[in-house]
Amino acid sequence: MARRLFCELGPWAYQISLWKVCALRHLRNLRSHDKIARERCAEPLPCLVYAHKSLIRRRLGEVDMRLQENKAVNLSLAAPHIDGVLIRPGETFSFWALVGNTTARRGYLDGLTLSKGRAFAGVGGGLCQLSNLLHWMALHSPLELAEHHHHDGYDLFPDFGRQVPFGCGTSIQYNNLDYRLYNGTDNTFQIRVWTSETHLCGELRAAEPLPYRWHISETESRFVREGDGLYRENVIVRRTVDPVTGNTCAAEVIRRSHAKVIYDEKYITCQIAE
């Protein structure tokens, strides 16, 4: 029998473990030499690098839609803390440094939270949609990933109006799992994010035009049966493109997914490889 972790002994143990990792992260942040981007500007920078929007209320298998309504509230509270932030050369964008702790006292509601292949309700849940949006925009820029966590190993929800390839998501948890971007260029970048009645909207802007564009594509996408269940596989490729000639200057594989499907396969519309 496998030995149980301390955090698995009960809710009280989980809260103690969570407090411990948050405290350790605060200590690491204090010791860090990273220059965190905090300055914000209400006026948009002149050059649009990339724009994207995602539907806030999505049908996710059997998930209670009430959590989707609460997510809309949580996103509307978090987005203004990021909107307009400038990432100057040598600075690092930190999701949690700007958003802060998503507590009920600050108005956050129970939303969908993911951990170890399980979905459950938690205060402030649903903000992965915001970090996913930021990550998708960052992939279309020269900003470098300084910290990025995946929902590794699991395909938790069936596709519903998916715009972004599977495997391009992020996992965040205050103040343990952060999403960070480093600006190693000579250009200044700006993140714009806001919510409409139906969508989470974002723009990545820059002070000066960029010499390249970046295209993200998915290949080798399939569902395959293995001994212990059904798995989803794909490969995510990023191409650097010359905007004048349209020629590809470089290509790199940024993600290979092999994720166990957790939901009922009745939601899968494509053929499953045996």
MIVOZA-391083 format. One record per residue: residue in three letters; z negated, y negated, x negated of N, C-alpha, C, O, CB in turn; residue number from 0. Coordinates in steps of 0.05 Angstrom, whole numbers. Atoms other than C-alpha are relative to their C-alpha. Glycine has a CB too. Layout:
N
    aa      nzz      nyy      nxx     cazz     cayy     caxx      czz      cyy      cxx      ozz      oyy      oxx     cbzz     cbyy     cbxx     i
   ALA        Z        Y        X        Z        Y        X        Z        Y        X        Z        Y        X        Z        Y        X   NUM
...
END
This chain:
274
    aa      nzz      nyy      nxx     cazz     cayy     caxx      czz      cyy      cxx      ozz      oyy      oxx     cbzz     cbyy     cbxx     i
   MET        0       24      -17        0        0        0        0      -25      -17      -16      -27      -36      -24        0       19     0
   ALA       -2       23       16       20      -67      -28      -24      -18        4      -35      -21       26       26      -16        7     1
   ARG       24       17       -1      -36     -115      -44        8      -26       14       28      -38        8      -10       -7      -29     2
   ARG       -5       25      -15      -40     -174        4       -7      -24      -17      -26      -25      -32      -16        0       26     3
   LEU        5       26       13      -35     -244      -22      -22      -14       14      -27      -10       38       26      -17       -1     4
   PHE       22       15      -11      -93     -291      -11        9      -16       25       -5      -17       45      -12      -19      -20     5
   CYS      -10       16      -23      -50     -335       35        6       16       25        9        5       46       24      -15       -9     6
   GLU       -6      -17      -22      -37     -275       79      -25       11       15      -23       26       34       17       24       -9     7
   LEU       25      -10      -12     -110     -263       97       -6      -13       27      -22       -2       42      -23       -5      -19     8
   GLY        4       13      -25     -107     -311      155        8      -29       -1       15      -39      -23      -29        2        9     9
   PRO       -8       29        0      -91     -383      177      -17      -17      -19       -6      -35      -32       -2      -10       28    10
   TRP       17       16       18     -151     -410      139        8        4      -29        8      -16      -44      -29        8        4    11
   ALA       -9       -6       27     -127     -376       75       26      -14       -6       31      -24      -28        1       30       -5    12
   TYR      -26       14        4      -57     -403       85       -4      -29       -5        9      -41      -22       19        5       24    13
   GLN        4       29        3      -83     -474       93      -13       -6      -27       -6      -27      -40      -19      -10       22    14
   ILE       11        5       26     -125     -468       30       21        3      -22       22      -13      -40      -23       21       -6    15
   SER      -22       -4       20      -65     -441       -9       19      -24        1       28      -33      -20       15       26        6    16
   LEU      -18       23       -2      -22     -498       18      -12      -24      -12        1      -39      -26        7       -5       30    17
   TRP       14       23       13      -74     -550       -2        1        3      -30        5      -17      -44      -30       -1       10    18
   LYS        0       -4       28      -76     -519      -71       27       -7      -13       28      -22      -33       -7       29       -7    19
   VAL      -26        5       12       -1     -521      -84        7      -30        3       20      -41      -15       22       17       14    20
   CYS       -5       29       -3        3     -593      -56      -15      -16      -21       -5      -35      -33       -8       -9       28    21
   ALA       16       14       20      -53     -615     -102       12        3      -28       13      -16      -43      -29       10        0    22
   LEU      -12       -4       26      -20     -583     -162       26      -16       -3       32      -26      -25        6       30       -4    23
   ARG      -25       16        1       46     -617     -144       -6      -29       -4        8      -43      -19       16        5       25    24
   HIS        8       28        4       12     -685     -139       -8       -4      -30       -1      -25      -41      -24       -7       18    25
   LEU        8        3       29      -17     -673     -209       24        1      -18       26      -15      -37      -19       23       -7    26
   ARG      -24       -1       16       51     -654     -237       16      -26        3       27      -36      -16       18       24        9    27
   ASN      -14       25       -5       81     -716     -205      -12      -23      -16        2      -40      -27        1       -8       29    28
   LEU       14       21       15       28     -760     -238        6        2      -30        8      -19      -44      -30        2        5    29
   ARG       -6       -4       29       44     -730     -306       29       -3       -6       37       -4      -30      -10       28       -8    30
   SER      -29        1        4      119     -734     -296        9      -28      -10       -3      -48       -4       15        7       25    31
   HIS      -12       25       10      161     -787     -333       25       -8       17       38      -27       10        8        3      -29    32
   ASP      -23        7      -17      214     -787     -277       -4      -27       12      -26      -33       22        4       22       21    33
   LYS        1       26      -14      230     -856     -251       11        4       28       35        8       32       17      -21      -16    34
   ILE       -7       -6      -27      230     -846     -176       13      -24       14        2      -47       12      -25        9       16    35
   ALA      -14       21      -14      279     -887     -135      -16       -8       25      -22        9       42       29        9        8    36
   ARG       15        9      -23      241     -930      -85       11      -26       12        6      -32       36      -29       -5       -8    37
   GLU      -11       25      -10      279     -996      -78       20        6       22       37       24       20       13      -16      -22    38
   ARG      -19       -4      -22      317    -1002      -13       14      -27        6        4      -48        1      -14       10       26    39
   CYS      -17       23       -7      373    -1049        9       11        3       27       24       24       33       22       -4      -22    40
   ALA      -10       -2      -27      391    -1064       81       31       -2        1       43       10       19      -12      -21       17    41
   GLU      -29        3        0      463    -1083       63       13       25      -14        3       33      -35        8      -26      -15    42
   PRO      -13      -23       13      509    -1024       48       16       -7      -25       28      -28      -26       20       14       20    43
   LEU      -16        4       24      539    -1018      -21       30        2        7       36       15       27       -7       20      -23    44
   PRO      -28        3       -9      615    -1031      -20       17       25        1       36       26       16       13      -19      -18    45
   CYS      -17      -23        2      643     -963      -38      -11       25       14      -32       35        7        5        7      -30    46
   LEU        8      -24      -14      638     -904       10        8       24      -16       32       28      -21       13        1       29    47
   VAL       -5      -25       15      632     -839      -29        5       23       19       25       38       16      -24        6      -19    48
   TYR       -3      -22      -19      623     -791       29      -17       -6       24      -38      -18       22       -8       27      -13    49
   ALA       15        4      -25      601     -792      102        0       27       15       19       42       14       12      -22       17    50
   HIS        2      -25      -15      577     -735      146      -19       -4       23      -37      -21       22       -8       23      -18    51
   LYS       20        0      -22      541     -724      212       -2       29       11       16       44        9        9      -19       23    52
   SER        5      -27      -10      510     -662      243      -14       -2       27      -30      -20       32      -17       16      -20    53
   LEU       12       -1      -27      491     -645      315      -30        7       -2      -38       26      -15       15       21       17    54
   ILE       29       -4        2      416     -650      325       -9       23       16      -24       40        7      -15      -26        9    55
   ARG        9      -21      -18      407     -604      384       20       23        0       42       21       11       -5      -11       29    56
   ARG      -18      -22        2      438     -537      368      -13       25       12      -37       29        9        9        5      -29    57
   ARG       10      -26      -10      431     -469      402       -2       19      -24       18       26      -36       19       12       22    58
   LEU        5      -18       23      399     -424      349      -10       26       10      -34       32        9      -20      -13      -20    59
   GLY        8      -26      -10      399     -355      378      -19       -2       23      -13      -14       44      -12       17      -23    60
   GLU       21        0      -21      335     -345      419      -21      -21       -4      -41      -21        9      -13       27        1    61
   VAL       20       20        6      298     -406      391       -4      -19       23       15      -27       36        8      -16      -25    62
   ASP        7       18      -22      262     -449      442       12      -27       -4        8      -40      -25      -31       -2        3    63
   MET      -14       26        2      303     -512      455      -20      -23       -1      -13      -45      -10       19       -4       23    64
   ARG       21       21        2      237     -551      460       -3       -8      -29       -8      -32      -35      -26       10       12    65
   LEU        3        6       28      233     -546      385       23      -17      -10       20      -33      -29       -2       25      -17    66
   GLN      -23       16        7      302     -577      380       -4      -29       10        3      -48       -4       26       11       12    67
   GLU        6       27      -10      279     -636      423      -21      -13      -19      -19      -37      -25      -11        1       29    68
   ASN       20       10       18      218     -644      378       12       -7      -27        4      -27      -40      -23       20       -4    69
   LYS      -13        6       25      263     -641      317       14      -27        1       14      -42      -19       21       22       -7    70
   ALA      -12       26       -3      301     -701      344      -19      -23       -5      -13      -43      -17       13       -3       28    71
   VAL       21       20        5      236     -740      344       -7       -1      -30       -9      -23      -41      -25        6       17    72
   ASN        7       -1       28      218     -717      274       21      -13      -18       14      -27      -37       -5       29       -9    73
   LEU      -21       12       16      286     -737      246        1      -30        3        6      -44      -16       27       12        8    74
   SER        0       29       -5      281     -805      279      -23      -14      -15      -21      -38      -21       -1       -6       30    75
   LEU       23       12       15      214     -816      244        5        1      -30       -2      -18      -45      -25       16        6    76
   ALA       -4       -3       29      236     -791      175       23      -16      -11       21      -27      -33        4       29       -7    77
   ALA      -24       12       11      305     -821      168       -4      -29       -9        7      -36      -30       22        0       22    78
   PRO        3       28       10      283     -895      164      -14       -3      -27      -10      -23      -40      -15      -15       21    79
   HIS       13        1       26      241     -879      103       19        4      -23       13       -3      -46      -23       21       -1    80
   ILE      -21       -5       20      304     -858       66       23      -20        1       35      -27      -19       10       28        2    81
   ASP      -23       17       -5      356     -905       96        0      -24      -19      -20      -39      -19        1       -8       29    82
   GLY       -4       23       17      382     -956       46      -11        3      -29       -7      -15      -45      -14      -22       12    83
   VAL       11       -3       27      348     -927      -16       22       -1      -21       43       10      -18      -16       27       -3    84
   LEU      -19        2       22      383     -945      -81       -9       19      -23      -32       20      -30        1      -29      -11    85
   ILE        5      -17       23      388     -894     -137       15      -11      -24       39       -7      -28        9       31        6    86
   ARG      -12       14       23      400     -934     -200        3       19      -23       -9       41      -23      -17      -24       -8    87
   PRO       -4      -18       24      423     -904     -267      -28        7      -12      -45      -10      -17       17      -14      -21    88
   GLY       25      -10       12      367     -861     -296      -22        5       20      -44       14       12       -9      -20      -20    89
   GLU       21       -4      -20      329     -857     -230        4       27       14       26       39       14        0      -23       21    90
   THR        0      -25      -14      311     -795     -190       -8       -5       29      -28      -18       35      -20       20      -13    91
   PHE        7        0      -29      313     -790     -114      -18       23        6      -13       46       -1       26        1       18    92
   SER       19      -20       -9      254     -752      -85       -4       -2       30      -12      -23       40      -27       -2      -15    93
   PHE        3        0      -29      253     -732      -12      -28       -6        9      -32      -24       26        9       27       12    94
   TRP       28        3       -9      178     -727       -5      -13      -26      -10      -31      -36        3      -16       23       -9    95
   ALA       11       25        9      163     -789      -47        6      -22       20       -9      -41       22       12       -8      -27    96
   LEU       -8       20      -19      199     -829        7      -10        6       28      -21      -12       42       30       -3        1    97
   VAL        7       -7      -27      184     -791       71      -30        2        4      -41       -6       24       13       27        8    98
   GLY       29       -4       -3      111     -774       57       -7       24       17       10       39       25      -12      -25       11    99
   ASN       10      -23      -15       68     -724       93        6       -2       29        1      -23       42      -30        3       -5   100
   THR       -9        0      -28       95     -705      162      -23       10       18      -22       33       26       26       16        3   101
   THR       23       -8      -15       29     -703      200        2       -8       29       18      -26       36      -25      -12      -13   102
   ALA        2        7      -28       13     -706      274      -10      -29        3       -2      -43       21      -18       19       16   103
   ARG       11       27       -2      -25     -771      261       22      -20       -3       20      -42        8      -21       -4      -22   104
   ARG      -23       19        4       41     -803      239       21        4       22       42       -9       21       13        5      -27   105
   GLY      -18       -3      -23       75     -780      304       18       24       -1       34       28       17       16      -24        2   106
   TYR      -18      -23        2      109     -716      280       -9       22       19      -33       26       24        0       11      -29   107
   LEU        5      -21      -20      115     -659      330        6       28      -12       17       30      -34       17       -5       25   108
   ASP       -7      -28        8      121     -583      325       30        3        1       43       -1       21      -14       20       19   109
   GLY      -28       -6        2      190     -565      301        4       27      -13      -16       40      -20       15      -22      -15   110
   LEU       -6      -26       11      225     -504      273       -5        0      -30        5      -17      -45       29        8        6   111
   THR        7       -3       28      196     -482      206        8       28       -9        5       47        6      -30       -5       -5   112
   LEU       -9      -26       11      223     -426      162      -16        8      -24      -22       -8      -42       30       -1       -7   113
   SER       14      -10       23      186     -382      113        3       30       -2       -3       44       17      -30       -8        1   114
   LYS       -2      -28        6      201     -314       82       15       15       22        6       37       31      -28       12       -4   115
   GLY      -16      -13      -19      254     -297      133      -11       -1       29       -1       13       46        3       28       -7   116
   ARG       11        3      -27      212     -318      193        3      -29        9        3      -48       -7      -30        8        1   117
   ALA       -1       26      -13      220     -377      241      -24       -4       17      -31       14       33       27       -4       16   118
   PHE       23        6      -17      159     -409      273       -3      -30        3       11      -46      -10      -26       12      -13   119
   ALA        4       28       -6      134     -475      300      -21      -12      -20      -41        1      -25      -10       -5       29   120
   GLY       18       13       18      101     -524      252        4      -31        2       26      -40        7        4        9      -29   121
   VAL       -2       29       -2       85     -599      253       19      -11      -21       17       -4      -45      -29      -13       -3   122
   GLY      -20       12       18      142     -638      223       24       18       -5       41       12      -22      -13       -6      -27   123
   GLY      -22      -18        4      190     -579      227       26      -11        8       28      -29       25       -5       26       16   124
   GLY      -27        9       -7      265     -589      230       11      -19      -20       35      -26      -18        0      -12       26   125
   LEU      -10       20       19      270     -637      171       19       12      -21       31       -3      -36      -23      -13      -14   126
   CYS      -20      -12       17      312     -586      133       28      -10        7       46      -12      -10       -1       31        2   127
   GLN      -26       11       -8      370     -615      173        6      -25      -15       29      -31      -23        1       -5       30   128
   LEU       -4       25       15      359     -681      138        5        6      -30       23       -6      -42      -25      -18        2   129
   SER       -5       -7       28      354     -650       68       27       14       -3       40       11      -23      -23       18      -11   130
   ASN      -27      -12        1      416     -608       85       22      -21       -1       41      -18      -16        4       19       24   131
   LEU      -19       22        0      454     -671      101        2      -14      -27       24      -19      -37       -7      -20       22   132
   LEU        1       13       27      432     -704       36       14       17      -21       29        8      -38      -29       -6       -8   133
   HIS      -12      -19       20      452     -642       -4       30        1        3       44        1      -17      -13       27        3   134
   TRP      -29       -2       -4      521     -637       28       14      -25      -10       35      -23      -22        6        4       30   135
   MET      -12       25       10      535     -710       12       -1       -1      -31       18       -9      -44      -14      -25       12   136
   ALA        3        1       29      508     -703      -59       20       19      -14       29       12      -36      -28        8       -7   137
   LEU      -20      -18       12      555     -644      -72       27      -13       -3       44       -4      -18        2       25       17   138
   HIS      -25       14        2      612     -693      -62       -3      -25      -18       11      -45      -13        9       -9       28   139
   SER        5       22       18      587     -738     -118       -8       10      -27      -12       34      -31      -22      -19       12   140
   PRO        8       -8       27      568     -738     -192      -31        1       -3      -40        7      -25       11      -18      -20   141
   LEU       29       -2        2      493     -739     -175       -8       28       -7        4       48        3      -13       -9       27   142
   GLU        9      -26       10      456     -682     -209      -24       11       16      -41       -5       23       -7       -1      -30   143
   LEU       22      -12      -13      410     -633     -174      -24        2      -20      -22       16      -40        7       28       11   144
   ALA       24       -2       17      341     -643     -204      -20       20       11      -36       32       -4      -14      -28       -2   145
   GLU       16      -21      -13      305     -598     -154       13        8       26       19      -10       43      -30      -10        4   146
   HIS      -14      -10      -24      335     -555     -100       -9       29        5       -9       45      -13       31       -1       -4   147
   HIS        9      -27       -8      309     -494      -62       17       10       23       24       -5       41      -30       -1        7   148
   HIS      -16      -12      -21      349     -446      -19      -19       15       19      -41       22       12       21       19      -12   149
   HIS       13      -19      -17      328     -406       42       10       28       -9       26       41        5        8       -5       31   150
   ASP      -11      -23       13      341     -348       -4       -3       26       15      -24       33       25      -12        3      -28   151
   GLY        1      -28       -8      359     -279       20        3        5       29        5       29       37      -25       11       -9   152
   TYR       -1       -5      -29      364     -290       95       20      -17       14       23      -41        8      -28       -4       12   153
   ASP      -16       14      -19      415     -310      147      -15        0       26      -15       20       41       30       12        3   154
   LEU       20        1      -21      367     -333      201       11       -5       28        0        4       47      -20      -21       -6   155
   PHE      -10        8      -26      411     -361      256       30        4        2       44        1      -19       -7      -29        6   156
   PRO      -29       -2       -3      481     -347      284       13      -27       -1        1      -47        5        7       14       26   157
   ASP      -15       25        1      535     -398      274        4      -12       28        8        2       48       28        5      -13   158
   PHE       -5       15      -25      541     -451      328       11      -27       -7       -4      -45      -14      -26       -2       18   159
   GLY      -12       25        8      591     -506      314       -5       -7      -29       -8      -30      -36      -11      -22       17   160
   ARG        5        4       29      580     -497      239       22      -17      -13       46      -10      -10       -4       26      -15   161
   GLN      -19       16       15      614     -551      197       -2        4      -30       18        1      -44       -5      -29        7   162
   VAL        5       -4       28      583     -536      130       -1       30       -6      -14       44        9      -26      -14       -9   163
   PRO        1      -29        6      594     -468       96      -28       11       -3      -46       -3      -13       15        5      -26   164
   PHE       26      -13        3      536     -419       98       -7        1      -30       10        6      -47        1       29       12   165
   GLY        9        0       28      495     -423       34       -3      -28      -12      -11      -30      -35       18       16      -16   166
   CYS        2       27       10      497     -499       27      -25      -14        9      -27      -39        7       25      -16        8   167
   GLY       25       13      -11      428     -511       57      -21       -4      -22      -18        4      -45      -11       17       22   168
   THR       23        5       17      362     -531       27      -26        8       14      -26        9       39       -1      -30       -9   169
   SER       26       -6      -10      290     -512       36      -20      -20      -11      -21      -25      -35       -9       29       -7   170
   ILE       19       19        9      235     -564       34      -27        6       13      -28       17       35        9      -29        8   171
   GLN       27       -3      -10      159     -562       44      -18      -21      -14      -19      -21      -38      -10       29       -4   172
   TYR       18       20       12      110     -619       34      -24       14      -12      -35       32        0       -9      -21       21   173
   ASN      -13       16       20       91     -629      -22        8       20      -22        7       13      -46      -17      -23      -11   174
   ASN       -4      -22       18      109     -563      -54       30        2       -8       37        2      -32       -9       26       12   175
   LEU      -29       -3        5      185     -556      -47       14      -26        6       16      -34       29       12       23       17   176
   ASP      -12       26       -3      220     -622      -59       31        3       -2       41       23      -11      -10      -20      -21   177
   TYR      -29        2        6      294     -642      -58        4      -25      -16       -3      -47       -8       16       -1       27   178
   ARG       -3       22       18      311     -686     -117       28       -1      -12       41       19      -18      -21        3      -23   179
   LEU      -26        6       12      374     -718     -145       -4      -19      -23      -19      -38      -21       20      -11       21   180
   TYR        2       18       23      382     -750     -213       27      -14       -4       48       -2       -3       -7       16      -26   181
   ASN      -24       16        5      431     -806     -227        4       -4      -30       -9      -21      -42       -2      -28       14   182
   GLY       -6        1       29      458     -795     -297       25      -17       -6       35      -16      -29        3       27      -11   183
   THR      -24       16        4      517     -843     -288       -8      -29       -5      -32      -36       -6       18        1       25   184
   ASP        4       29        3      525     -918     -300        3      -15       26        1      -39       27       19      -11      -21   185
   ASN       -4       11      -26      536     -929     -226      -26        0       16      -43       17       11       23       15       15   186
   THR       23        0      -18      485     -946     -172        9       12       27       30        5       38      -11      -28        5   187
   PHE       -7      -13      -25      485     -902     -109      -20       -8       21      -43      -17       15        0       31       -4   188
   GLN       17        7      -23      456     -914      -40        3       21       21       25       30       27        7      -29       11   189
   ILE        0      -19      -22      437     -866       15       -5      -15       26      -25      -30       28      -21       22       -4   190
   ARG        4       11      -27      445     -888       87       -3       24       20       14       42       20       24      -18        9   191
   VAL        4      -21      -20      417     -842      142      -12      -12       25      -29      -30       24      -19       22      -11   192
   TRP       10        9      -26      404     -854      216        6       20       21       22       39       17       12      -28        7   193
   THR       -5      -18      -22      401     -818      282       12      -15       23        6      -38       29      -27       13        9   194
   SER      -10       10      -26      442     -829      345      -12       18       21      -30       34       16       32        2        0   195
   GLU       11      -16      -21      428     -798      412        6       30       -4       -9       47        5       12       -9       27   196
   THR       -8      -28        2      464     -735      392        2       10      -29        0       35      -34       27        4       12   197
   HIS       -5       -8       27      474     -734      316      -18      -13      -21      -29      -34      -17       29       -6       -7   198
   LEU       12       11       24      441     -743      249       24       -9      -18       41        7      -24      -18       21      -15   199
   CYS      -23       12       14      488     -789      210       -8       -8      -28      -30      -17      -33       12      -23       16   200
   GLY        6        8       27      493     -803      136       24      -10      -15       47       -3       -9      -12       22      -15   201
   GLU      -21        9       19      533     -840       83      -12       -1      -28      -35       -8      -32       10      -29        8   202
   LEU        7        4       28      530     -838        8       19      -21      -10       44      -18       -9        3       27      -18   203
   ARG      -16       23        8      554     -904      -21       -5       -6      -30      -25        4      -41       -6      -25       17   204
   ALA        2        7       28      564     -932      -91        7      -30       -5       22      -42       11       17       18      -18   205
   ALA       -7       27        7      568    -1000     -125       28       -3      -10       41      -24       -6      -20      -11      -20   206
   GLU      -26        1       12      632     -983     -161       16       25        9        4       46       14       -1       -1      -31   207
   PRO      -16      -24       -8      691     -936     -143       -4       23      -20       -9       18      -44       30       -8        1   208
   LEU        3      -24       17      686     -865     -170       28        9      -10       48        6        4      -14       23       15   209
   PRO      -26       -9       11      741     -836     -215       10       26       12       33       33        9       -2        3      -30   210
   TYR       -8      -26      -11      742     -769     -179      -10        3       29      -27      -12       38      -11       23      -17   211
   ARG       10       -9      -26      732     -736     -111       -9       29       -4        0       42      -23       21       -3       23   212
   TRP       10      -27        2      697     -670      -99        5       14       27       -2        4       48      -30        2       -8   213
   HIS       -6      -16      -23      719     -616      -50      -16       26       -1      -17       40      -22       31        6        3   214
   ILE       16      -25       -2      674     -558      -27       14       19       19       22       12       41      -29       -6       10   215
   SER      -13      -20      -17      705     -494       -1      -15       27       -2      -30       32      -20       29        4       -9   216
   GLU       13      -26       -2      682     -424       19       21       22       -2       43       20       10      -15        3       28   217
   THR      -18      -23        3      715     -359       -2      -16       26        2      -40       26        2       15       -1      -28   218
   GLU       12      -27       -1      702     -284        4      -22        2       21      -43       15       17      -12        7      -27   219
   SER       20       -1      -21      664     -295       69        3       25       17       24       32       26        3      -25       18   220
   ARG       -1      -25      -16      645     -231      105      -28        9        8      -48        0       -4       14       23      -15   221
   PHE       24      -14       -7      591     -191      140        4       29       -8       25       41       -3       -7       -3       30   222
   VAL       -3      -28        9      577     -122      110      -25       16        5      -47        5        2        7        0      -30   223
   ARG       23      -17       -4      532      -64      127       -9       13      -26        8       22      -42        7       22       21   224
   GLU       12      -14       23      485      -37       75      -22       18       10      -27       18       34      -10      -20      -22   225
   GLY       19      -19       -8      431       15       76      -22      -10       18      -30        4       38      -13       12      -24   226
   ASP       23        9      -16      375      -28      104        8      -22       20      -10      -35       31      -20      -11      -18   227
   GLY       -7       19      -21      416      -72      151       27      -14       -5       44       -3      -19      -21      -21        1   228
   LEU      -25       15        1      471     -124      157       -4      -24      -18      -24      -38      -17        9       -9       28   229
   TYR        2       22       19      486     -176      103       24      -19        3       46      -11       10       -2       11      -29   230
   ARG      -21       20        0      526     -240       99        5       -8      -29      -13      -14      -44       -8      -25       18   231
   GLU       -8        7       27      565     -256       36       21      -22        0       37      -24       19       10       24      -15   232
   ASN      -21       19        4      606     -314       12       -3      -13      -28      -24       -9      -41        1      -22       22   233
   VAL        0       14       26      623     -356      -50        7      -29        6       27      -35       19       20       13      -21   234
   ILE       -5       28       -3      619     -432      -51       11      -11      -26       -1       -8      -47      -26      -15        9   235
   VAL      -14       11       23      667     -468      -98        2      -30        3        9      -40       24       28       13       -4   236
   ARG       -3       29        1      666     -541     -118       23       -8      -19       23        0      -42      -26      -14       -8   237
   ARG      -23        9       17      731     -573     -143       -2      -30       -5       -8      -46       13       27        7       13   238
   THR       -1       28        7      735     -639     -180       30       -8        1       46        4      -13      -12       -5      -28   239
   VAL      -28        8       -6      799     -675     -158        6      -28       -9      -10      -46       -4        6        4       30   240
   ASP      -10       26        7      838     -733     -187       11      -13       26       30       -3       37       22        1      -22   241
   PRO       -9       11      -25      846     -780     -127       28      -12       -1       40      -16       20      -19      -22        8   242
   VAL      -27       12        3      912     -809     -154       21       22        2       40       20       17        2      -15      -27   243
   THR      -20      -21        0      950     -744     -168       -6       23       19       12       37       27        1       11      -28   244
   GLY        8      -23      -17      911     -696     -123       -4       25      -16       -9       46       -4       21        4       20   245
   ASN        3      -23       17      906     -648     -182      -29        8       -3      -47      -10       -4       13       -4      -28   246
   THR       27       -9        5      844     -605     -192       -6       -2      -30        9       11      -46       -4       29       10   247
   CYS        8        4       28      810     -625     -257      -19       22       -9      -19       30      -33      -12      -27       -5   248
   ALA       20      -20        7      755     -573     -255       -8       15       26       -6        3       48      -25      -12      -14   249
   ALA       10      -16      -22      727     -518     -210      -23       16       -9      -23       27      -31       22       18       12   250
   GLU       24      -15        7      659     -485     -209      -11       14       24      -10        3       46      -21      -18      -13   251
   VAL       15      -14      -21      623     -433     -168      -28      -10        1      -42       -9      -19        1       31       -4   252
   ILE       26       12       -2      560     -466     -143      -20       18       16      -44       13       16        1      -27       13   253
   ARG       18      -18      -16      533     -410      -98       13       26        7       36       26       16      -10      -15       25   254
   ARG       -9      -26      -10      541     -336      -85      -22       10       18      -45       14       10        5       21      -24   255
   SER       20       -8      -20      506     -313      -22        1       30        5       22       42        7        4      -16       26   256
   HIS        4      -28       -9      480     -244       -5      -25        0       17      -47        6        6       -1       21      -24   257
   ALA       23        6      -17      435     -256       54       -3       20       23       17       27       36        1      -28       11   258
   LYS        4      -19      -22      404     -207      103        1      -14       27      -12      -34       30      -27       15       -4   259
   VAL       -2       12      -27      422     -222      175      -24        8       17      -30       31       20       27       10       14   260
   ILE       24       -4      -15      360     -230      217        5        1       30      -10       15       45      -21      -22       -6   261
   TYR       -5        1      -29      390     -244      286       17       24       10       27       39       -6       15      -27        6   262
   ASP      -15      -22      -13      424     -196      335       30       -3       -7       41      -25       -5       -5        0       31   263
   GLU      -28        1        9      494     -178      312       19       -6       24       43       -8       20        8       25      -13   264
   LYS      -17        7      -23      520     -192      383       11      -28       -3       31      -35       10      -15        3       26   265
   TYR       -9       27        4      527     -264      360       22       -3      -21       33      -24      -24      -24      -18       -8   266
   ILE      -21        0       21      576     -245      305       27        6       13       30       27       25       -6       20      -22   267
   THR      -26       -3      -14      648     -254      329       21       11      -18       42       20       -8        9      -27       10   268
   CYS      -20      -10       18      685     -232      266       -5       30       -5      -26       41        2        0      -16      -27   269
   GLN        3      -29        5      696     -160      243      -20        4      -23      -22      -11      -42       28       12       -9   270
   ILE       21       -7       19      639     -128      204       11       22      -18       20       43       -9      -26        9       14   271
   ALA       -9      -20       19      657      -90      140      -20       22       -2      -44       17       -3        4      -13      -28   272
   GLU       17      -23        1      629      -20      138       -3       10      -28      -17       30      -33       10       22       19   273
END
